[in-house]
Structure formats: structure tokens, C-alpha cells
Amino acid sequence: MNEKIFKVLGQVGASDITIGIIMIITGVSVGILSIINGARALKTKSKIMI
């Protein structure tokens, strides 16, 4: 019984680390894209007449 629990906890820990790495990569990618889009919007701000 204890061996099964130990094995399951190992699998859960490995999957949590994998999910965490994927979340970090996704967050950094979205942040970079947001910065690029914001800079592009500021660059074209002077061309827009309201």
C-alpha cells in the first residue's frame, strides 16, 4: 500500500513540475507579445486622429 502511494506521489510531482514549466513559458510568451503590441500601439498613436 505504501509503495503505491509513493509511486503516485512521484507521478503527481513530476506532472506538477511539467505543468509549471509550461505555465512559465506561456506567461513569458504572452508578456513579450503584450510588450511588443503596446510598443506598436504607442508608435502609431500619433498617426491616429480622433
mmCIF file of the N, C-alpha and C atoms, coordinates in Angstrom:
data_MODEL
# 
_entry.id   MODEL 
# 
loop_
_atom_site.group_PDB 
_atom_site.id 
_atom_site.type_symbol 
_atom_site.label_atom_id 
_atom_site.label_alt_id 
_atom_site.label_comp_id 
_atom_site.label_asym_id 
_atom_site.label_entity_id 
_atom_site.label_seq_id 
_atom_site.pdbx_PDB_ins_code 
_atom_site.Cartn_x 
_atom_site.Cartn_y 
_atom_site.Cartn_z 
_atom_site.occupancy 
_atom_site.B_iso_or_equiv 
_atom_site.pdbx_formal_charge 
_atom_site.auth_seq_id 
_atom_site.auth_comp_id 
_atom_site.auth_asym_id 
_atom_site.auth_atom_id 
_atom_site.pdbx_PDB_model_num 
ATOM 1   N N  . MET A 1 1  ? 0.819   -1.189 0.000   1.00 0.00 ? 1  MET A N  1 
ATOM 2   C CA . MET A 1 1  ? 0.000   0.000  0.000   1.00 0.00 ? 1  MET A CA 1 
ATOM 3   C C  . MET A 1 1  ? 0.863   1.253  0.000   1.00 0.00 ? 1  MET A C  1 
ATOM 4   N N  . ASN A 1 2  ? 1.870   1.286  0.840   1.00 0.00 ? 2  ASN A N  1 
ATOM 5   C CA . ASN A 1 2  ? 2.724   2.473  0.911   1.00 0.00 ? 2  ASN A CA 1 
ATOM 6   C C  . ASN A 1 2  ? 3.511   2.675  -0.375  1.00 0.00 ? 2  ASN A C  1 
ATOM 7   N N  . GLU A 1 3  ? 3.853   1.567  -1.039  1.00 0.00 ? 3  GLU A N  1 
ATOM 8   C CA . GLU A 1 3  ? 4.601   1.673  -2.286  1.00 0.00 ? 3  GLU A CA 1 
ATOM 9   C C  . GLU A 1 3  ? 3.755   2.307  -3.381  1.00 0.00 ? 3  GLU A C  1 
ATOM 10  N N  . LYS A 1 4  ? 2.463   1.998  -3.410  1.00 0.00 ? 4  LYS A N  1 
ATOM 11  C CA . LYS A 1 4  ? 1.560   2.595  -4.395  1.00 0.00 ? 4  LYS A CA 1 
ATOM 12  C C  . LYS A 1 4  ? 1.433   4.094  -4.163  1.00 0.00 ? 4  LYS A C  1 
ATOM 13  N N  . ILE A 1 5  ? 1.285   4.474  -2.915  1.00 0.00 ? 5  ILE A N  1 
ATOM 14  C CA . ILE A 1 5  ? 1.168   5.891  -2.575  1.00 0.00 ? 5  ILE A CA 1 
ATOM 15  C C  . ILE A 1 5  ? 2.443   6.629  -2.963  1.00 0.00 ? 5  ILE A C  1 
ATOM 16  N N  . PHE A 1 6  ? 3.579   6.038  -2.683  1.00 0.00 ? 6  PHE A N  1 
ATOM 17  C CA . PHE A 1 6  ? 4.858   6.658  -3.018  1.00 0.00 ? 6  PHE A CA 1 
ATOM 18  C C  . PHE A 1 6  ? 4.993   6.832  -4.528  1.00 0.00 ? 6  PHE A C  1 
ATOM 19  N N  . LYS A 1 7  ? 4.570   5.827  -5.300  1.00 0.00 ? 7  LYS A N  1 
ATOM 20  C CA . LYS A 1 7  ? 4.646   5.887  -6.761  1.00 0.00 ? 7  LYS A CA 1 
ATOM 21  C C  . LYS A 1 7  ? 3.710   6.967  -7.307  1.00 0.00 ? 7  LYS A C  1 
ATOM 22  N N  . VAL A 1 8  ? 2.491   7.030  -6.777  1.00 0.00 ? 8  VAL A N  1 
ATOM 23  C CA . VAL A 1 8  ? 1.520   8.034  -7.222  1.00 0.00 ? 8  VAL A CA 1 
ATOM 24  C C  . VAL A 1 8  ? 2.030   9.440  -6.907  1.00 0.00 ? 8  VAL A C  1 
ATOM 25  N N  . LEU A 1 9  ? 2.588   9.631  -5.725  1.00 0.00 ? 9  LEU A N  1 
ATOM 26  C CA . LEU A 1 9  ? 3.116   10.945 -5.363  1.00 0.00 ? 9  LEU A CA 1 
ATOM 27  C C  . LEU A 1 9  ? 4.263   11.358 -6.274  1.00 0.00 ? 9  LEU A C  1 
ATOM 28  N N  . GLY A 1 10 ? 5.076   10.409 -6.685  1.00 0.00 ? 10 GLY A N  1 
ATOM 29  C CA . GLY A 1 10 ? 6.154   10.703 -7.624  1.00 0.00 ? 10 GLY A CA 1 
ATOM 30  C C  . GLY A 1 10 ? 5.621   11.152 -8.970  1.00 0.00 ? 10 GLY A C  1 
ATOM 31  N N  . GLN A 1 11 ? 4.577   10.492 -9.445  1.00 0.00 ? 11 GLN A N  1 
ATOM 32  C CA . GLN A 1 11 ? 3.966   10.862 -10.725 1.00 0.00 ? 11 GLN A CA 1 
ATOM 33  C C  . GLN A 1 11 ? 3.297   12.227 -10.639 1.00 0.00 ? 11 GLN A C  1 
ATOM 34  N N  . VAL A 1 12 ? 2.622   12.488 -9.543  1.00 0.00 ? 12 VAL A N  1 
ATOM 35  C CA . VAL A 1 12 ? 1.965   13.785 -9.354  1.00 0.00 ? 12 VAL A CA 1 
ATOM 36  C C  . VAL A 1 12 ? 3.002   14.900 -9.298  1.00 0.00 ? 12 VAL A C  1 
ATOM 37  N N  . GLY A 1 13 ? 4.097   14.673 -8.613  1.00 0.00 ? 13 GLY A N  1 
ATOM 38  C CA . GLY A 1 13 ? 5.153   15.678 -8.528  1.00 0.00 ? 13 GLY A CA 1 
ATOM 39  C C  . GLY A 1 13 ? 5.769   15.967 -9.883  1.00 0.00 ? 13 GLY A C  1 
ATOM 40  N N  . ALA A 1 14 ? 6.014   14.926 -10.663 1.00 0.00 ? 14 ALA A N  1 
ATOM 41  C CA . ALA A 1 14 ? 6.591   15.110 -11.997 1.00 0.00 ? 14 ALA A CA 1 
ATOM 42  C C  . ALA A 1 14 ? 5.634   15.873 -12.907 1.00 0.00 ? 14 ALA A C  1 
ATOM 43  N N  . SER A 1 15 ? 4.353   15.547 -12.839 1.00 0.00 ? 15 SER A N  1 
ATOM 44  C CA . SER A 1 15 ? 3.386   16.248 -13.686 1.00 0.00 ? 15 SER A CA 1 
ATOM 45  C C  . SER A 1 15 ? 3.224   17.698 -13.245 1.00 0.00 ? 15 SER A C  1 
ATOM 46  N N  . ASP A 1 16 ? 3.289   17.967 -11.958 1.00 0.00 ? 16 ASP A N  1 
ATOM 47  C CA . ASP A 1 16 ? 3.211   19.345 -11.473 1.00 0.00 ? 16 ASP A CA 1 
ATOM 48  C C  . ASP A 1 16 ? 4.401   20.177 -11.950 1.00 0.00 ? 16 ASP A C  1 
ATOM 49  N N  . ILE A 1 17 ? 5.574   19.594 -11.952 1.00 0.00 ? 17 ILE A N  1 
ATOM 50  C CA . ILE A 1 17 ? 6.757   20.307 -12.448 1.00 0.00 ? 17 ILE A CA 1 
ATOM 51  C C  . ILE A 1 17 ? 6.605   20.593 -13.938 1.00 0.00 ? 17 ILE A C  1 
ATOM 52  N N  . THR A 1 18 ? 6.111   19.622 -14.694 1.00 0.00 ? 18 THR A N  1 
ATOM 53  C CA . THR A 1 18 ? 5.907   19.812 -16.136 1.00 0.00 ? 18 THR A CA 1 
ATOM 54  C C  . THR A 1 18 ? 4.887   20.912 -16.399 1.00 0.00 ? 18 THR A C  1 
ATOM 55  N N  . ILE A 1 19 ? 3.783   20.887 -15.688 1.00 0.00 ? 19 ILE A N  1 
ATOM 56  C CA . ILE A 1 19 ? 2.755   21.916 -15.852 1.00 0.00 ? 19 ILE A CA 1 
ATOM 57  C C  . ILE A 1 19 ? 3.312   23.287 -15.471 1.00 0.00 ? 19 ILE A C  1 
ATOM 58  N N  . GLY A 1 20 ? 4.099   23.350 -14.422 1.00 0.00 ? 20 GLY A N  1 
ATOM 59  C CA . GLY A 1 20 ? 4.700   24.613 -14.015 1.00 0.00 ? 20 GLY A CA 1 
ATOM 60  C C  . GLY A 1 20 ? 5.625   25.186 -15.072 1.00 0.00 ? 20 GLY A C  1 
ATOM 61  N N  . ILE A 1 21 ? 6.436   24.344 -15.692 1.00 0.00 ? 21 ILE A N  1 
ATOM 62  C CA . ILE A 1 21 ? 7.339   24.805 -16.744 1.00 0.00 ? 21 ILE A CA 1 
ATOM 63  C C  . ILE A 1 21 ? 6.543   25.321 -17.939 1.00 0.00 ? 21 ILE A C  1 
ATOM 64  N N  . ILE A 1 22 ? 5.492   24.593 -18.306 1.00 0.00 ? 22 ILE A N  1 
ATOM 65  C CA . ILE A 1 22 ? 4.652   25.036 -19.424 1.00 0.00 ? 22 ILE A CA 1 
ATOM 66  C C  . ILE A 1 22 ? 3.994   26.374 -19.107 1.00 0.00 ? 22 ILE A C  1 
ATOM 67  N N  . MET A 1 23 ? 3.535   26.567 -17.880 1.00 0.00 ? 23 MET A N  1 
ATOM 68  C CA . MET A 1 23 ? 2.901   27.825 -17.485 1.00 0.00 ? 23 MET A CA 1 
ATOM 69  C C  . MET A 1 23 ? 3.893   28.982 -17.517 1.00 0.00 ? 23 MET A C  1 
ATOM 70  N N  . ILE A 1 24 ? 5.124   28.747 -17.087 1.00 0.00 ? 24 ILE A N  1 
ATOM 71  C CA . ILE A 1 24 ? 6.144   29.794 -17.111 1.00 0.00 ? 24 ILE A CA 1 
ATOM 72  C C  . ILE A 1 24 ? 6.437   30.206 -18.552 1.00 0.00 ? 24 ILE A C  1 
ATOM 73  N N  . ILE A 1 25 ? 6.598   29.226 -19.437 1.00 0.00 ? 25 ILE A N  1 
ATOM 74  C CA . ILE A 1 25 ? 6.880   29.527 -20.842 1.00 0.00 ? 25 ILE A CA 1 
ATOM 75  C C  . ILE A 1 25 ? 5.720   30.304 -21.466 1.00 0.00 ? 25 ILE A C  1 
ATOM 76  N N  . THR A 1 26 ? 4.496   29.879 -21.172 1.00 0.00 ? 26 THR A N  1 
ATOM 77  C CA . THR A 1 26 ? 3.321   30.567 -21.706 1.00 0.00 ? 26 THR A CA 1 
ATOM 78  C C  . THR A 1 26 ? 3.244   31.989 -21.175 1.00 0.00 ? 26 THR A C  1 
ATOM 79  N N  . GLY A 1 27 ? 3.495   32.193 -19.903 1.00 0.00 ? 27 GLY A N  1 
ATOM 80  C CA . GLY A 1 27 ? 3.443   33.525 -19.310 1.00 0.00 ? 27 GLY A CA 1 
ATOM 81  C C  . GLY A 1 27 ? 4.482   34.458 -19.899 1.00 0.00 ? 27 GLY A C  1 
ATOM 82  N N  . VAL A 1 28 ? 5.688   33.965 -20.082 1.00 0.00 ? 28 VAL A N  1 
ATOM 83  C CA . VAL A 1 28 ? 6.743   34.794 -20.669 1.00 0.00 ? 28 VAL A CA 1 
ATOM 84  C C  . VAL A 1 28 ? 6.392   35.150 -22.108 1.00 0.00 ? 28 VAL A C  1 
ATOM 85  N N  . SER A 1 29 ? 5.868   34.200 -22.859 1.00 0.00 ? 29 SER A N  1 
ATOM 86  C CA . SER A 1 29 ? 5.497   34.456 -24.252 1.00 0.00 ? 29 SER A CA 1 
ATOM 87  C C  . SER A 1 29 ? 4.403   35.514 -24.348 1.00 0.00 ? 29 SER A C  1 
ATOM 88  N N  . VAL A 1 30 ? 3.383   35.392 -23.522 1.00 0.00 ? 30 VAL A N  1 
ATOM 89  C CA . VAL A 1 30 ? 2.286   36.366 -23.533 1.00 0.00 ? 30 VAL A CA 1 
ATOM 90  C C  . VAL A 1 30 ? 2.795   37.742 -23.103 1.00 0.00 ? 30 VAL A C  1 
ATOM 91  N N  . GLY A 1 31 ? 3.681   37.784 -22.123 1.00 0.00 ? 31 GLY A N  1 
ATOM 92  C CA . GLY A 1 31 ? 4.244   39.058 -21.688 1.00 0.00 ? 31 GLY A CA 1 
ATOM 93  C C  . GLY A 1 31 ? 5.040   39.743 -22.781 1.00 0.00 ? 31 GLY A C  1 
ATOM 94  N N  . ILE A 1 32 ? 5.853   38.998 -23.497 1.00 0.00 ? 32 ILE A N  1 
ATOM 95  C CA . ILE A 1 32 ? 6.646   39.570 -24.585 1.00 0.00 ? 32 ILE A CA 1 
ATOM 96  C C  . ILE A 1 32 ? 5.735   40.081 -25.689 1.00 0.00 ? 32 ILE A C  1 
ATOM 97  N N  . LEU A 1 33 ? 4.717   39.302 -26.046 1.00 0.00 ? 33 LEU A N  1 
ATOM 98  C CA . LEU A 1 33 ? 3.779   39.750 -27.076 1.00 0.00 ? 33 LEU A CA 1 
ATOM 99  C C  . LEU A 1 33 ? 3.024   41.004 -26.647 1.00 0.00 ? 33 LEU A C  1 
ATOM 100 N N  . SER A 1 34 ? 2.670   41.110 -25.380 1.00 0.00 ? 34 SER A N  1 
ATOM 101 C CA . SER A 1 34 ? 1.986   42.298 -24.881 1.00 0.00 ? 34 SER A CA 1 
ATOM 102 C C  . SER A 1 34 ? 2.879   43.529 -24.965 1.00 0.00 ? 34 SER A C  1 
ATOM 103 N N  . ILE A 1 35 ? 4.137   43.375 -24.626 1.00 0.00 ? 35 ILE A N  1 
ATOM 104 C CA . ILE A 1 35 ? 5.075   44.493 -24.704 1.00 0.00 ? 35 ILE A CA 1 
ATOM 105 C C  . ILE A 1 35 ? 5.243   44.942 -26.152 1.00 0.00 ? 35 ILE A C  1 
ATOM 106 N N  . ILE A 1 36 ? 5.376   43.994 -27.062 1.00 0.00 ? 36 ILE A N  1 
ATOM 107 C CA . ILE A 1 36 ? 5.539   44.328 -28.478 1.00 0.00 ? 36 ILE A CA 1 
ATOM 108 C C  . ILE A 1 36 ? 4.298   45.051 -29.006 1.00 0.00 ? 36 ILE A C  1 
ATOM 109 N N  . ASN A 1 37 ? 3.111   44.533 -28.685 1.00 0.00 ? 37 ASN A N  1 
ATOM 110 C CA . ASN A 1 37 ? 1.880   45.173 -29.153 1.00 0.00 ? 37 ASN A CA 1 
ATOM 111 C C  . ASN A 1 37 ? 1.691   46.553 -28.538 1.00 0.00 ? 37 ASN A C  1 
ATOM 112 N N  . GLY A 1 38 ? 2.055   46.716 -27.289 1.00 0.00 ? 38 GLY A N  1 
ATOM 113 C CA . GLY A 1 38 ? 1.966   48.028 -26.649 1.00 0.00 ? 38 GLY A CA 1 
ATOM 114 C C  . GLY A 1 38 ? 2.912   49.037 -27.279 1.00 0.00 ? 38 GLY A C  1 
ATOM 115 N N  . ALA A 1 39 ? 4.127   48.595 -27.579 1.00 0.00 ? 39 ALA A N  1 
ATOM 116 C CA . ALA A 1 39 ? 5.088   49.488 -28.234 1.00 0.00 ? 39 ALA A CA 1 
ATOM 117 C C  . ALA A 1 39 ? 4.601   49.861 -29.626 1.00 0.00 ? 39 ALA A C  1 
ATOM 118 N N  . ARG A 1 40 ? 4.031   48.914 -30.328 1.00 0.00 ? 40 ARG A N  1 
ATOM 119 C CA . ARG A 1 40 ? 3.494   49.194 -31.662 1.00 0.00 ? 40 ARG A CA 1 
ATOM 120 C C  . ARG A 1 40 ? 2.337   50.187 -31.586 1.00 0.00 ? 40 ARG A C  1 
ATOM 121 N N  . ALA A 1 41 ? 1.482   50.061 -30.576 1.00 0.00 ? 41 ALA A N  1 
ATOM 122 C CA . ALA A 1 41 ? 0.356   50.974 -30.410 1.00 0.00 ? 41 ALA A CA 1 
ATOM 123 C C  . ALA A 1 41 ? 0.859   52.379 -30.077 1.00 0.00 ? 41 ALA A C  1 
ATOM 124 N N  . LEU A 1 42 ? 1.860   52.484 -29.208 1.00 0.00 ? 42 LEU A N  1 
ATOM 125 C CA . LEU A 1 42 ? 2.413   53.799 -28.886 1.00 0.00 ? 42 LEU A CA 1 
ATOM 126 C C  . LEU A 1 42 ? 3.080   54.441 -30.095 1.00 0.00 ? 42 LEU A C  1 
ATOM 127 N N  . LYS A 1 43 ? 3.689   53.643 -30.926 1.00 0.00 ? 43 LYS A N  1 
ATOM 128 C CA . LYS A 1 43 ? 4.366   54.146 -32.118 1.00 0.00 ? 43 LYS A CA 1 
ATOM 129 C C  . LYS A 1 43 ? 3.353   54.746 -33.096 1.00 0.00 ? 43 LYS A C  1 
ATOM 130 N N  . THR A 1 44 ? 2.194   54.117 -33.256 1.00 0.00 ? 44 THR A N  1 
ATOM 131 C CA . THR A 1 44 ? 1.180   54.586 -34.224 1.00 0.00 ? 44 THR A CA 1 
ATOM 132 C C  . THR A 1 44 ? 0.181   55.542 -33.597 1.00 0.00 ? 44 THR A C  1 
ATOM 133 N N  . LYS A 1 45 ? 0.360   55.887 -32.331 1.00 0.00 ? 45 LYS A N  1 
ATOM 134 C CA . LYS A 1 45 ? -0.585  56.765 -31.631 1.00 0.00 ? 45 LYS A CA 1 
ATOM 135 C C  . LYS A 1 45 ? -0.661  58.138 -32.287 1.00 0.00 ? 45 LYS A C  1 
ATOM 136 N N  . SER A 1 46 ? 0.470   58.657 -32.735 1.00 0.00 ? 46 SER A N  1 
ATOM 137 C CA . SER A 1 46 ? 0.491   59.996 -33.321 1.00 0.00 ? 46 SER A CA 1 
ATOM 138 C C  . SER A 1 46 ? -0.188  60.053 -34.679 1.00 0.00 ? 46 SER A C  1 
ATOM 139 N N  . LYS A 1 47 ? -0.349  58.936 -35.348 1.00 0.00 ? 47 LYS A N  1 
ATOM 140 C CA . LYS A 1 47 ? -0.975  58.890 -36.667 1.00 0.00 ? 47 LYS A CA 1 
ATOM 141 C C  . LYS A 1 47 ? -2.495  58.807 -36.582 1.00 0.00 ? 47 LYS A C  1 
ATOM 142 N N  . ILE A 1 48 ? -3.048  58.555 -35.428 1.00 0.00 ? 48 ILE A N  1 
ATOM 143 C CA . ILE A 1 48 ? -4.491  58.376 -35.267 1.00 0.00 ? 48 ILE A CA 1 
ATOM 144 C C  . ILE A 1 48 ? -5.125  59.725 -34.915 1.00 0.00 ? 48 ILE A C  1 
ATOM 145 N N  . MET A 1 49 ? -6.167  60.095 -35.667 1.00 0.00 ? 49 MET A N  1 
ATOM 146 C CA . MET A 1 49 ? -6.874  61.344 -35.386 1.00 0.00 ? 49 MET A CA 1 
ATOM 147 C C  . MET A 1 49 ? -8.275  60.990 -34.909 1.00 0.00 ? 49 MET A C  1 
ATOM 148 N N  . ILE A 1 50 ? -8.632  61.481 -33.738 1.00 0.00 ? 50 ILE A N  1 
ATOM 149 C CA . ILE A 1 50 ? -9.953  61.178 -33.173 1.00 0.00 ? 50 ILE A CA 1 
ATOM 150 C C  . ILE A 1 50 ? -10.832 62.409 -33.266 1.00 0.00 ? 50 ILE A C  1 
# 
